[in-house]
Amino acid sequence: MGATPAAGPIDTATRPFETIHGARAGILVATLILGVLSYQLNASMLSPALPDMAKSLNTSVEAVSNVSSTFFLAGAVGGILFTRWSDFIGRRRGLLIVLVALMLGTVLCIFAPNLQVLLIGRILQGASNATYNFAYLILAERLSAKKFGIAIGAVSAANGGVGGLDGLLGGYLSDSFGYRAIFIVIFAVGVVAALLAISIVPKDRPFSTGRMDWWGLAVLSIGLICFSEAISTASGAGVTSALFILYVLGAITAFVAFWFIEKASKTNALVQPKHLKSRRTWPLLATTILSLAGVYSFTTFSVVLLAEDAQAGFGLNATVTGLLFLVPPAIIGAICAPLVGWIANRTDWVWTLRVGMFACVAILIALSVFTFDKWAVFALTALTGIALNAMVFTTLNGLSVLLAPKDAPAVLSGLNGASFGIGAGLGIALVAPFVALGTHAGYTTSLLISIGVAALAAIATLLLRRPETSSPASEGTPAGATV
């Protein structure tokens, strides 16, 4: 399995739209990055504002924490919905619908008189998760293979927000002006993103005829909701509670029903079972879920609590914790991601993913040796900016386009986008009971769990087959298909 020629998204011989070059390509990438930031800011700026939300809306912090879980769950469902729907209505129209939903939801959040209205707004905002998928698909359809890898890396860099500084900005806005100021900033970003999308993103046409598989979507959504609630219940009431068992049974029932619905669908299935069984699909989704559960949850959850723990940890305040353990990997990832995309495009996307994932496992093992050494943890979490944020996230996002079935090009991107949220939630549920102990043994156990899950993600990359898509290795020159 040696290096392959540049494996890009679409062969020039079959490319359905005009290829964009030069300054137009750069402006298009910048527009799509602003679109994905409209989602990412919703995810990263609100955590410091939860206490102010609870106080302003006269509710508890525990209750108001649902603004995050509801947002991510809506994002998982909305990502699949709008991405697949764009096969029938076109990418540009789908992107504009999502941005309009974001703005409507943000207006509700700005003026929400109570938590219930705020949660409705967060559901509408969650639809903006699909902006990532639209960005990857539009880049695949509009850019040459030579530029595709760099562009995917640039968009993937937005996974870390604005260099990790958006969380600090959210805290400042909340302290100085109240949490509603955060939503005003997000609304402004959404408006600019929508106006640029109208003028910059080229018009296109649908890929598929017929009707959207709404029944399949509804059943899959029920399964995702039950699975998400099961994860939340496990970290609270425990895995022996009746509610947890009920949610698990509901998720299993929905997923089984979804399988048979899709199997019976002759045309326009949301996702055909033959694609789910393919080694170009399930190992990719498994890698995404497990990498988020094993690495991302540790670096953004366990390390943060360890740093702020005055008894067993480092006893730092929230600001210093963010500056030491959240900002460096975000900045490093943002710098390295475009370079990783360029390298993967010139060598091998799957090989680059494997290197990044095994590097993540090595970093976690090193962390298990230096768990309570503040500066060693600082250095090692910074390295995840290269291994996880740049190498793993960039290649997962690129492969979600390159490995997509030709008869439903948006399916895998939508499923992979949902897998990011599922993995992050699953990882926190797995380690939270041990981290909550606030002891050396608890933090050590949580890290061992993270190592085990990350190792499973690394194994999943070994089962992933390479793209078969043929694409231009240079401008207008077809390259051989990768195998």
BELDA-V325682 format. One record per run of one state. SS is the DSSP state (@ for helix, = for strand, . for the rest). FROM is the first residue (numbers start at 0). LEN is the number of residues. If there is no record, write none. Layout:
ss=SS from=FROM len=LEN
ss=SS from=FROM len=LEN
This chain:
ss=. from=0 len=21
ss=@ from=21 len=23
ss=. from=44 len=2
ss=@ from=46 len=10
ss=. from=56 len=4
ss=@ from=60 len=4
ss=. from=64 len=1
ss=@ from=65 len=24
ss=. from=89 len=1
ss=@ from=90 len=21
ss=. from=111 len=3
ss=@ from=114 len=28
ss=. from=142 len=2
ss=@ from=144 len=16
ss=. from=160 len=4
ss=@ from=164 len=13
ss=. from=177 len=2
ss=@ from=179 len=21
ss=. from=200 len=13
ss=@ from=213 len=23
ss=. from=236 len=5
ss=@ from=241 len=23
ss=. from=264 len=8
ss=@ from=272 len=4
ss=. from=276 len=5
ss=@ from=281 len=27
ss=. from=308 len=9
ss=@ from=317 len=29
ss=. from=346 len=2
ss=@ from=348 len=21
ss=. from=369 len=4
ss=@ from=373 len=29
ss=. from=402 len=8
ss=@ from=410 len=25
ss=. from=435 len=4
ss=@ from=439 len=24
ss=. from=463 len=8
ss== from=471 len=3
ss=. from=474 len=2
ss== from=476 len=2
ss=. from=478 len=5
